[in-house]
Amino acid sequence: MSTEKNIPVAKGHWLLGSLLEMNKDVLGFIGEQRKLLGYIFYVDVLAFKVLVIIRPDYIRHVLQENNKNYVKSFSYEVLKLFLGNGLLTSEGDFWRKQRRLAQPAFHKEKLVEITKQMSLSSEKLAAKLETVKQQQKEIDITEYMNEVTLDIVAAALFSSNVSDKMEIIRNSLTVANEFAISRIKKPIGWPLWMPVPSNLNFRKAGRELDNIIYSFIESRRNEKEKPNDLLSMLMDAVDEETGERMSNLQLRDECMTIFLAGHETTSLALSWFWMLMDEHPEEENKLREELKTVLNGRTPEFADIPKLKYTKQLIEETMRLYPPAWTIGRKSLQADEIDGYKVSPEQNMMLMTYQVHRHPDYWSEPDKFMPERFSDENAKHIKKFAYFPFGGGPRLCIGNSFAMMEMQLVIATLAQRFKFRRTETHEIIKDALVTMRPKDGIKMRIE
């Protein structure tokens, strides 16, 4: 019989709790509390008590062992405002049905055709960067990584050139993302129906994205020869249990989710990657040696991906140190117990990916960039859920293989031609919003 343990509470203001500290530097604040309070503790945010968890066994319990008792937390309700009821935000039987329908589209063998587009988009960016290099211009690498990942996900979804709509898509996604961030940071705000500028801009961005996505869905339904892209796969998917296909609304929600989740996190991981390559020339040289051996200057293909082992290790270590999804939010449905700690019903919690990835109990020299941690031999010894950049359990990110292939191909294409060197010496500030972004971007020059 387990003995009930007390969960400590982070000290905070009598009214605001730890709201100001969380808003100012959530990663630093949680890191300090971890040293003071341990693996599990409460943080008060106004009237809300948030349970913070920084231990792989406990996270495994929530995401895997008792996952049916935990749903997405408050922040996902905000994301639902523009993502709708897609795989990222939906719950229960509806989510299980959608996952069943969408899963085949993301099997590795289905992604072979899509990897061609990944390489094409990478080559297109390389040509653009060649011009920028000749002009000797300073660039913000995050903007270019955002551009290439958005280009890839648009082509993977719709098999068509959306460059004429790219500016609208990019601007609308940015407006929607910033709106979500402000709602999460300030839970008490204007009701959505109020005609204040932020609400009006958000609604306009949603309409513009809807118009683009619905036009693709409508034209695809009328095509006789359907291309082999994600939209076709989602439209052709039939539920084995009910015989149903996805409605236009369901397709819209999944397309919107793939659009946002499929480019934002990947572009950030790539941006952090180039920063780390600039900081670690020895590892960068090893990367170039692998690319010379495997590719010798040619464009990478699907068959090359398993051979780019060191490239993959570099990506994995980048996402350990700089996980774009820096936390996972969950809420308990019923009361639960985790290792003697009582969890109340309706308890919001943060599963701290960033803190677990840098915890000295699970990683030697946790803040050091050491890609060899992910070699075939060493990876076997990584504790389960000490590394979970794509989440875990039944809700493991459906696009994890897509993202890994994409990053390997983009890196292999660009690293054969360019070196990216930072033009500023100050430390990049990690801005933990919906995703973990470099505050003010990463300024670099191309060599």
VOSE-186257 format. One record per residue (C-alpha): residue number from 1; x, y, z; residue in three letters. Coordinates in steps of 0.25 Angstrom, whole numbers, plus 5000, padded with zeros to 4 digits. Example, Ala and Ser with C-alpha at 12.3 -4.5 7.8 and 13.67 -1.06 7.14 Angstrom:
BEGIN
[rec 1,[5049,4982,5031],"Ala"] [rec 2,[5055,4996,5029],"Ser"] 
This chain:
BEGIN
[rec 1,[5000,5000,5000],"Met"] [rec 2,[5006,5013,4996],"Ser"] [rec 3,[5008,5025,5005],"Thr"] [rec 4,[5002,5038,5001],"Glu"] [rec 5,[5013,5049,4998],"Lys"] [rec 6,[5012,5064,4999],"Asn"] [rec 7,[5014,5071,4986],"Ile"] [rec 8,[5022,5084,4989],"Pro"] [rec 9,[5017,5098,4984],"Val"] [rec 10,[5026,5108,4977],"Ala"] [rec 11,[5027,5121,4986],"Lys"] [rec 12,[5020,5133,4979],"Gly"] [rec 13,[5012,5146,4980],"His"] [rec 14,[4999,5144,4989],"Trp"] [rec 15,[4990,5148,4978],"Leu"] [rec 16,[4998,5146,4965],"Leu"] [rec 17,[5005,5134,4969],"Gly"] [rec 18,[5017,5131,4959],"Ser"] [rec 19,[5010,5138,4947],"Leu"] [rec 20,[5021,5149,4946],"Leu"] [rec 21,[5032,5139,4947],"Glu"] [rec 22,[5026,5129,4937],"Met"] [rec 23,[5023,5141,4927],"Asn"] [rec 24,[5037,5146,4928],"Lys"] [rec 25,[5045,5133,4927],"Asp"] [rec 26,[5037,5121,4929],"Val"] [rec 27,[5049,5111,4925],"Leu"] [rec 28,[5058,5118,4935],"Gly"] [rec 29,[5048,5119,4946],"Phe"] [rec 30,[5044,5104,4945],"Ile"] [rec 31,[5059,5100,4945],"Gly"] [rec 32,[5061,5108,4958],"Glu"] [rec 33,[5049,5101,4964],"Gln"] [rec 34,[5053,5088,4960],"Arg"] [rec 35,[5066,5089,4968],"Lys"] [rec 36,[5058,5094,4980],"Leu"] [rec 37,[5046,5085,4980],"Leu"] [rec 38,[5050,5073,4972],"Gly"] [rec 39,[5043,5065,4961],"Tyr"] [rec 40,[5028,5069,4964],"Ile"] [rec 41,[5022,5082,4969],"Phe"] [rec 42,[5011,5092,4968],"Tyr"] [rec 43,[5012,5106,4962],"Val"] [rec 44,[5001,5116,4965],"Asp"] [rec 45,[4997,5124,4953],"Val"] [rec 46,[4986,5134,4958],"Leu"] [rec 47,[4975,5125,4963],"Ala"] [rec 48,[4980,5112,4955],"Phe"] [rec 49,[4989,5102,4961],"Lys"] [rec 50,[4998,5096,4950],"Val"] [rec 51,[5005,5082,4953],"Leu"] [rec 52,[5019,5082,4948],"Val"] [rec 53,[5025,5068,4945],"Ile"] [rec 54,[5040,5066,4942],"Ile"] [rec 55,[5042,5051,4943],"Arg"] [rec 56,[5042,5041,4932],"Pro"] [rec 57,[5034,5030,4940],"Asp"] [rec 58,[5023,5040,4944],"Tyr"] [rec 59,[5022,5045,4929],"Ile"] [rec 60,[5021,5031,4924],"Arg"] [rec 61,[5010,5029,4934],"His"] [rec 62,[5002,5041,4928],"Val"] [rec 63,[5005,5039,4914],"Leu"] [rec 64,[5005,5024,4913],"Gln"] [rec 65,[5001,5015,4925],"Glu"] [rec 66,[4989,5023,4929],"Asn"] [rec 67,[4987,5032,4916],"Asn"] [rec 68,[4972,5030,4916],"Lys"] [rec 69,[4971,5038,4929],"Asn"] [rec 70,[4978,5050,4923],"Tyr"] [rec 71,[4973,5060,4912],"Val"] [rec 72,[4980,5072,4906],"Lys"] [rec 73,[4980,5084,4915],"Ser"] [rec 74,[4975,5098,4914],"Phe"] [rec 75,[4986,5103,4904],"Ser"] [rec 76,[4980,5093,4894],"Tyr"] [rec 77,[4966,5099,4895],"Glu"] [rec 78,[4972,5112,4890],"Val"] [rec 79,[4979,5105,4879],"Leu"] [rec 80,[4966,5099,4875],"Lys"] [rec 81,[4961,5113,4872],"Leu"] [rec 82,[4968,5112,4858],"Phe"] [rec 83,[4972,5097,4857],"Leu"] [rec 84,[4958,5092,4859],"Gly"] [rec 85,[4957,5078,4863],"Asn"] [rec 86,[4969,5072,4857],"Gly"] [rec 87,[4978,5061,4862],"Leu"] [rec 88,[4986,5071,4871],"Leu"] [rec 89,[4974,5076,4878],"Thr"] [rec 90,[4963,5066,4878],"Ser"] [rec 91,[4960,5055,4889],"Glu"] [rec 92,[4954,5042,4892],"Gly"] [rec 93,[4946,5033,4881],"Asp"] [rec 94,[4947,5044,4871],"Phe"] [rec 95,[4962,5046,4872],"Trp"] [rec 96,[4964,5030,4871],"Arg"] [rec 97,[4955,5030,4859],"Lys"] [rec 98,[4963,5041,4852],"Gln"] [rec 99,[4976,5035,4856],"Arg"] [rec 100,[4972,5022,4849],"Arg"] [rec 101,[4968,5029,4837],"Leu"] [rec 102,[4981,5038,4836],"Ala"] [rec 103,[4991,5028,4840],"Gln"] [rec 104,[4993,5021,4827],"Pro"] [rec 105,[4996,5034,4820],"Ala"] [rec 106,[5009,5035,4829],"Phe"] [rec 107,[5015,5021,4828],"His"] [rec 108,[5029,5022,4823],"Lys"] [rec 109,[5026,5015,4810],"Glu"] [rec 110,[5015,5025,4807],"Lys"] [rec 111,[5025,5037,4809],"Leu"] [rec 112,[5035,5032,4797],"Val"] [rec 113,[5028,5042,4787],"Glu"] [rec 114,[5028,5053,4797],"Ile"] [rec 115,[5043,5052,4800],"Thr"] [rec 116,[5045,5056,4785],"Lys"] [rec 117,[5037,5069,4788],"Gln"] [rec 118,[5046,5071,4800],"Met"] [rec 119,[5058,5070,4792],"Ser"] [rec 120,[5053,5080,4781],"Leu"] [rec 121,[5049,5090,4792],"Ser"] [rec 122,[5063,5089,4798],"Ser"] [rec 123,[5069,5091,4784],"Glu"] [rec 124,[5060,5103,4782],"Lys"] [rec 125,[5065,5109,4795],"Leu"] [rec 126,[5079,5106,4792],"Ala"] [rec 127,[5078,5114,4779],"Ala"] [rec 128,[5072,5126,4786],"Lys"] [rec 129,[5083,5125,4797],"Leu"] [rec 130,[5094,5125,4786],"Glu"] [rec 131,[5089,5138,4782],"Thr"] [rec 132,[5088,5144,4796],"Val"] [rec 133,[5102,5139,4798],"Lys"] [rec 134,[5108,5147,4786],"Gln"] [rec 135,[5101,5159,4792],"Gln"] [rec 136,[5108,5157,4805],"Gln"] [rec 137,[5095,5160,4812],"Lys"] [rec 138,[5093,5156,4827],"Glu"] [rec 139,[5081,5147,4828],"Ile"] [rec 140,[5072,5142,4839],"Asp"] [rec 141,[5073,5127,4837],"Ile"] [rec 142,[5059,5125,4844],"Thr"] [rec 143,[5052,5132,4833],"Glu"] [rec 144,[5058,5123,4822],"Tyr"] [rec 145,[5056,5110,4830],"Met"] [rec 146,[5041,5115,4832],"Asn"] [rec 147,[5040,5117,4817],"Glu"] [rec 148,[5046,5104,4813],"Val"] [rec 149,[5038,5096,4823],"Thr"] [rec 150,[5025,5103,4819],"Leu"] [rec 151,[5028,5100,4804],"Asp"] [rec 152,[5030,5085,4807],"Ile"] [rec 153,[5017,5084,4815],"Val"] [rec 154,[5009,5091,4805],"Ala"] [rec 155,[5014,5083,4794],"Ala"] [rec 156,[5013,5070,4802],"Ala"] [rec 157,[4998,5073,4805],"Leu"] [rec 158,[4994,5079,4792],"Phe"] [rec 159,[5004,5075,4781],"Ser"] [rec 160,[5003,5088,4775],"Ser"] [rec 161,[5012,5101,4775],"Asn"] [rec 162,[5005,5110,4785],"Val"] [rec 163,[5016,5121,4784],"Ser"] [rec 164,[5006,5131,4779],"Asp"] [rec 165,[4998,5128,4793],"Lys"] [rec 166,[5010,5127,4801],"Met"] [rec 167,[5010,5141,4807],"Glu"] [rec 168,[4996,5140,4811],"Ile"] [rec 169,[4998,5126,4817],"Ile"] [rec 170,[5011,5131,4825],"Arg"] [rec 171,[5004,5144,4830],"Asn"] [rec 172,[4991,5137,4834],"Ser"] [rec 173,[4998,5126,4841],"Leu"] [rec 174,[5007,5136,4849],"Thr"] [rec 175,[4995,5144,4853],"Val"] [rec 176,[4988,5132,4858],"Ala"] [rec 177,[5000,5127,4865],"Asn"] [rec 178,[5002,5140,4872],"Glu"] [rec 179,[4987,5141,4876],"Phe"] [rec 180,[4988,5127,4882],"Ala"] [rec 181,[5001,5132,4890],"Ile"] [rec 182,[4994,5144,4895],"Ser"] [rec 183,[4982,5136,4900],"Arg"] [rec 184,[4990,5126,4907],"Ile"] [rec 185,[4999,5136,4914],"Lys"] [rec 186,[4987,5144,4918],"Lys"] [rec 187,[4975,5135,4920],"Pro"] [rec 188,[4966,5146,4924],"Ile"] [rec 189,[4964,5154,4912],"Gly"] [rec 190,[4954,5160,4902],"Trp"] [rec 191,[4943,5150,4898],"Pro"] [rec 192,[4944,5145,4884],"Leu"] [rec 193,[4931,5152,4879],"Trp"] [rec 194,[4937,5166,4883],"Met"] [rec 195,[4941,5174,4871],"Pro"] [rec 196,[4954,5178,4876],"Val"] [rec 197,[4966,5178,4867],"Pro"] [rec 198,[4973,5165,4871],"Ser"] [rec 199,[4960,5158,4870],"Asn"] [rec 200,[4957,5164,4856],"Leu"] [rec 201,[4971,5161,4851],"Asn"] [rec 202,[4970,5147,4856],"Phe"] [rec 203,[4957,5144,4849],"Arg"] [rec 204,[4962,5150,4836],"Lys"] [rec 205,[4974,5141,4837],"Ala"] [rec 206,[4965,5129,4839],"Gly"] [rec 207,[4956,5133,4827],"Arg"] [rec 208,[4968,5134,4818],"Glu"] [rec 209,[4974,5121,4822],"Leu"] [rec 210,[4960,5114,4821],"Asp"] [rec 211,[4958,5120,4807],"Asn"] [rec 212,[4971,5114,4802],"Ile"] [rec 213,[4969,5100,4809],"Ile"] [rec 214,[4954,5098,4804],"Tyr"] [rec 215,[4958,5102,4790],"Ser"] [rec 216,[4968,5091,4789],"Phe"] [rec 217,[4958,5081,4795],"Ile"] [rec 218,[4947,5085,4786],"Glu"] [rec 219,[4956,5085,4773],"Ser"] [rec 220,[4962,5071,4778],"Arg"] [rec 221,[4948,5065,4779],"Arg"] [rec 222,[4945,5069,4764],"Asn"] [rec 223,[4959,5063,4759],"Glu"] [rec 224,[4959,5050,4752],"Lys"] [rec 225,[4974,5048,4753],"Glu"] [rec 226,[4977,5050,4767],"Lys"] [rec 227,[4992,5053,4771],"Pro"] [rec 228,[4999,5044,4782],"Asn"] [rec 229,[4999,5054,4793],"Asp"] [rec 230,[4994,5055,4807],"Leu"] [rec 231,[4981,5062,4804],"Leu"] [rec 232,[4978,5050,4794],"Ser"] [rec 233,[4982,5040,4804],"Met"] [rec 234,[4973,5047,4815],"Leu"] [rec 235,[4961,5048,4805],"Met"] [rec 236,[4963,5033,4801],"Asp"] [rec 237,[4964,5028,4815],"Ala"] [rec 238,[4952,5019,4820],"Val"] [rec 239,[4949,5016,4834],"Asp"] [rec 240,[4950,5000,4835],"Glu"] [rec 241,[4939,5000,4846],"Glu"] [rec 242,[4929,5010,4840],"Thr"] [rec 243,[4932,5011,4825],"Gly"] [rec 244,[4932,5026,4826],"Glu"] [rec 245,[4941,5036,4820],"Arg"] [rec 246,[4945,5050,4825],"Met"] [rec 247,[4936,5061,4823],"Ser"] [rec 248,[4941,5074,4817],"Asn"] [rec 249,[4941,5080,4831],"Leu"] [rec 250,[4950,5069,4836],"Gln"] [rec 251,[4959,5070,4824],"Leu"] [rec 252,[4960,5085,4827],"Arg"] [rec 253,[4964,5083,4842],"Asp"] [rec 254,[4974,5072,4838],"Glu"] [rec 255,[4980,5081,4827],"Cys"] [rec 256,[4981,5093,4837],"Met"] [rec 257,[4988,5084,4847],"Thr"] [rec 258,[4998,5079,4837],"Ile"] [rec 259,[5001,5093,4832],"Phe"] [rec 260,[5004,5098,4846],"Leu"] [rec 261,[5010,5086,4853],"Ala"] [rec 262,[5017,5082,4841],"Gly"] [rec 263,[5025,5094,4838],"His"] [rec 264,[5026,5102,4851],"Glu"] [rec 265,[5033,5092,4860],"Thr"] [rec 266,[5042,5086,4848],"Thr"] [rec 267,[5047,5100,4844],"Ser"] [rec 268,[5051,5103,4858],"Leu"] [rec 269,[5059,5090,4860],"Ala"] [rec 270,[5066,5094,4847],"Leu"] [rec 271,[5069,5108,4852],"Ser"] [rec 272,[5075,5103,4865],"Trp"] [rec 273,[5083,5092,4857],"Phe"] [rec 274,[5090,5103,4849],"Trp"] [rec 275,[5093,5111,4861],"Met"] [rec 276,[5099,5098,4868],"Leu"] [rec 277,[5107,5095,4855],"Met"] [rec 278,[5114,5109,4856],"Asp"] [rec 279,[5117,5106,4871],"Glu"] [rec 280,[5123,5092,4868],"His"] [rec 281,[5132,5092,4856],"Pro"] [rec 282,[5137,5078,4859],"Glu"] [rec 283,[5123,5072,4859],"Glu"] [rec 284,[5121,5081,4846],"Glu"] [rec 285,[5133,5075,4839],"Asn"] [rec 286,[5128,5060,4843],"Lys"] [rec 287,[5115,5064,4836],"Leu"] [rec 288,[5122,5069,4823],"Arg"] [rec 289,[5130,5056,4823],"Glu"] [rec 290,[5117,5047,4824],"Glu"] [rec 291,[5111,5055,4813],"Leu"] [rec 292,[5123,5054,4804],"Lys"] [rec 293,[5124,5039,4806],"Thr"] [rec 294,[5109,5037,4804],"Val"] [rec 295,[5105,5047,4794],"Leu"] [rec 296,[5118,5053,4788],"Asn"] [rec 297,[5111,5066,4784],"Gly"] [rec 298,[5098,5060,4778],"Arg"] [rec 299,[5084,5063,4783],"Thr"] [rec 300,[5079,5054,4794],"Pro"] [rec 301,[5068,5043,4791],"Glu"] [rec 302,[5059,5034,4800],"Phe"] [rec 303,[5069,5023,4799],"Ala"] [rec 304,[5080,5031,4805],"Asp"] [rec 305,[5073,5034,4818],"Ile"] [rec 306,[5077,5022,4825],"Pro"] [rec 307,[5091,5024,4822],"Lys"] [rec 308,[5091,5038,4828],"Leu"] [rec 309,[5093,5033,4842],"Lys"] [rec 310,[5102,5044,4847],"Tyr"] [rec 311,[5093,5055,4841],"Thr"] [rec 312,[5081,5048,4849],"Lys"] [rec 313,[5089,5048,4862],"Gln"] [rec 314,[5092,5063,4861],"Leu"] [rec 315,[5077,5066,4859],"Ile"] [rec 316,[5073,5057,4871],"Glu"] [rec 317,[5084,5064,4880],"Glu"] [rec 318,[5079,5078,4875],"Thr"] [rec 319,[5064,5074,4879],"Met"] [rec 320,[5069,5069,4892],"Arg"] [rec 321,[5076,5083,4895],"Leu"] [rec 322,[5065,5091,4888],"Tyr"] [rec 323,[5052,5083,4887],"Pro"] [rec 324,[5042,5092,4879],"Pro"] [rec 325,[5031,5086,4887],"Ala"] [rec 326,[5037,5090,4900],"Trp"] [rec 327,[5026,5085,4909],"Thr"] [rec 328,[5013,5076,4908],"Ile"] [rec 329,[5000,5081,4914],"Gly"] [rec 330,[4991,5070,4920],"Arg"] [rec 331,[4978,5071,4929],"Lys"] [rec 332,[4973,5059,4938],"Ser"] [rec 333,[4959,5054,4936],"Leu"] [rec 334,[4958,5046,4949],"Gln"] [rec 335,[4967,5046,4962],"Ala"] [rec 336,[4980,5038,4960],"Asp"] [rec 337,[4992,5034,4968],"Glu"] [rec 338,[5006,5035,4962],"Ile"] [rec 339,[5017,5029,4971],"Asp"] [rec 340,[5009,5032,4984],"Gly"] [rec 341,[5006,5047,4979],"Tyr"] [rec 342,[4991,5049,4979],"Lys"] [rec 343,[4986,5056,4966],"Val"] [rec 344,[4972,5063,4967],"Ser"] [rec 345,[4962,5062,4956],"Pro"] [rec 346,[4962,5074,4946],"Glu"] [rec 347,[4977,5076,4949],"Gln"] [rec 348,[4985,5084,4939],"Asn"] [rec 349,[4999,5080,4937],"Met"] [rec 350,[5012,5083,4930],"Met"] [rec 351,[5021,5071,4925],"Leu"] [rec 352,[5034,5078,4924],"Met"] [rec 353,[5041,5073,4912],"Thr"] [rec 354,[5052,5083,4912],"Tyr"] [rec 355,[5056,5081,4927],"Gln"] [rec 356,[5055,5066,4926],"Val"] [rec 357,[5064,5067,4913],"His"] [rec 358,[5075,5074,4921],"Arg"] [rec 359,[5073,5067,4935],"His"] [rec 360,[5087,5062,4941],"Pro"] [rec 361,[5080,5050,4946],"Asp"] [rec 362,[5078,5045,4932],"Tyr"] [rec 363,[5089,5051,4924],"Trp"] [rec 364,[5104,5052,4926],"Ser"] [rec 365,[5108,5067,4924],"Glu"] [rec 366,[5094,5070,4921],"Pro"] [rec 367,[5096,5084,4915],"Asp"] [rec 368,[5107,5079,4906],"Lys"] [rec 369,[5105,5077,4891],"Phe"] [rec 370,[5109,5062,4889],"Met"] [rec 371,[5102,5055,4877],"Pro"] [rec 372,[5109,5042,4880],"Glu"] [rec 373,[5098,5040,4891],"Arg"] [rec 374,[5089,5036,4880],"Phe"] [rec 375,[5099,5026,4873],"Ser"] [rec 376,[5092,5012,4871],"Asp"] [rec 377,[5100,5006,4883],"Glu"] [rec 378,[5098,5018,4893],"Asn"] [rec 379,[5083,5021,4889],"Ala"] [rec 380,[5079,5007,4895],"Lys"] [rec 381,[5083,5012,4909],"His"] [rec 382,[5074,5025,4909],"Ile"] [rec 383,[5064,5024,4919],"Lys"] [rec 384,[5050,5023,4914],"Lys"] [rec 385,[5043,5037,4913],"Phe"] [rec 386,[5056,5043,4917],"Ala"] [rec 387,[5056,5048,4902],"Tyr"] [rec 388,[5042,5051,4896],"Phe"] [rec 389,[5043,5062,4886],"Pro"] [rec 390,[5030,5057,4879],"Phe"] [rec 391,[5022,5053,4891],"Gly"] [rec 392,[5019,5039,4894],"Gly"] [rec 393,[5009,5028,4896],"Gly"] [rec 394,[4997,5027,4887],"Pro"] [rec 395,[4998,5042,4884],"Arg"] [rec 396,[5012,5041,4879],"Leu"] [rec 397,[5013,5051,4868],"Cys"] [rec 398,[5008,5045,4855],"Ile"] [rec 399,[5017,5053,4846],"Gly"] [rec 400,[5030,5049,4854],"Asn"] [rec 401,[5036,5041,4842],"Ser"] [rec 402,[5032,5052,4832],"Phe"] [rec 403,[5039,5062,4841],"Ala"] [rec 404,[5052,5054,4842],"Met"] [rec 405,[5053,5051,4827],"Met"] [rec 406,[5050,5065,4824],"Glu"] [rec 407,[5061,5071,4833],"Met"] [rec 408,[5071,5060,4828],"Gln"] [rec 409,[5069,5064,4814],"Leu"] [rec 410,[5069,5079,4816],"Val"] [rec 411,[5082,5078,4824],"Ile"] [rec 412,[5088,5069,4814],"Ala"] [rec 413,[5085,5078,4803],"Thr"] [rec 414,[5089,5091,4809],"Leu"] [rec 415,[5102,5086,4817],"Ala"] [rec 416,[5108,5081,4804],"Gln"] [rec 417,[5108,5096,4799],"Arg"] [rec 418,[5108,5105,4811],"Phe"] [rec 419,[5114,5109,4824],"Lys"] [rec 420,[5105,5118,4833],"Phe"] [rec 421,[5112,5127,4842],"Arg"] [rec 422,[5106,5135,4853],"Arg"] [rec 423,[5109,5150,4852],"Thr"] [rec 424,[5106,5153,4867],"Glu"] [rec 425,[5113,5148,4879],"Thr"] [rec 426,[5102,5150,4890],"His"] [rec 427,[5095,5138,4895],"Glu"] [rec 428,[5082,5135,4887],"Ile"] [rec 429,[5070,5136,4897],"Ile"] [rec 430,[5060,5124,4897],"Lys"] [rec 431,[5046,5129,4895],"Asp"] [rec 432,[5037,5119,4901],"Ala"] [rec 433,[5023,5122,4894],"Leu"] [rec 434,[5014,5111,4888],"Val"] [rec 435,[5028,5106,4882],"Thr"] [rec 436,[5042,5110,4887],"Met"] [rec 437,[5047,5120,4877],"Arg"] [rec 438,[5060,5128,4877],"Pro"] [rec 439,[5056,5142,4882],"Lys"] [rec 440,[5059,5152,4871],"Asp"] [rec 441,[5063,5141,4861],"Gly"] [rec 442,[5078,5136,4858],"Ile"] [rec 443,[5086,5146,4850],"Lys"] [rec 444,[5096,5139,4841],"Met"] [rec 445,[5104,5140,4828],"Arg"] [rec 446,[5106,5130,4818],"Ile"] [rec 447,[5120,5125,4814],"Glu"] 
